Amino acid sequence: MRDHLIAIVDDDDSVRVALTSLARSAGLRARAYASADAFLAEDLSPFDCVVSDIQMPKLSGFDLLQAVRSRRAELPVILITAYPDERIQQRAISGGARFFLEKPCDPNLLVTRLAEAMKADDP
């Protein structure tokens, strides 16, 4: 997974820092964003995967997912939330999220899901 670039999008500073540190400890490059707006202002082409919270002010993780699908459909998105329920999970997966995880995320599971999401896109 080395040299892959991951976007971490979460409005909670402590979660954003923890997820970024986890990605880096797994050998990934990571860029952190405090909002979906900030991430979507970027060129998406360098990214290999996005990990985004669902509940954020202004644009939600669902809004981010829809924008990514319209701009770069093949980019894997993993959505995470502290408020999981079956309807939210179904909406995430049917909207095109590669995986749906509950906060707090098990670090090993998140690293596994990142690897699986990026492997599925490798030629």
FENPE-V593201 format. One record per helix or strand. SS is the DSSP state (h for helix, s for strand). FROM is the first residue (numbers start at 1). LEN is the number of residues. If there is no record, write none. Layout:
ss:SS from:FROM len:LEN
ss:SS from:FROM len:LEN
This chain:
ss:s from:5 len:5
ss:h from:13 len:13
ss:s from:29 len:5
ss:h from:36 len:5
ss:h from:44 len:3
ss:s from:49 len:5
ss:h from:61 len:11
ss:s from:76 len:6
ss:h from:86 len:9
ss:s from:99 len:4
ss:h from:107 len:15
